[in-house]
Amino acid sequence: MLDVQTTVADGIAILVLSGRIDAATSDQLDFAAEEGAGGARRIVLDLAQIRYVSSAGLRVCLMIAKRLQKVGGKLALCSLSDGVREVFDIAGFSQILTITPDRDSAIEAVR
């Protein structure tokens, strides 16, 4: 299960996620980033309450980043737990995606 709470301020969409990002929920995240973000080109994914990320979850994060990059936008992820951060590190996604320790630094990264 994935819960997504979205707020948009100053053209930046902040998606606060809780639960799991896996094959069953990755489409929900993709939809939230595209439709729920109100067309924002700068998106922050707050993963503080994410317990698990599968390869499908990694893929959707990369897809969102690429889609935003094509339109001059930016994506930043923040507040990853140690376990979730390890998944991004092992997959090499920490080198590809912008990952910050907290929401404020993620907002700065996408400005």
Buried (B, 14 or more C-beta within 10 A) or exposed (E): EBEBEBEBEEEBBBBBBBBBBBEEBBEBBBEBBBEBBEEBBBBBBBBBEBEBBBEBBBBBBBBBBEBBEEEEBBBBBBBBBEEBBEBBEEBEBBEBBBBBEEBEBBBEBBE
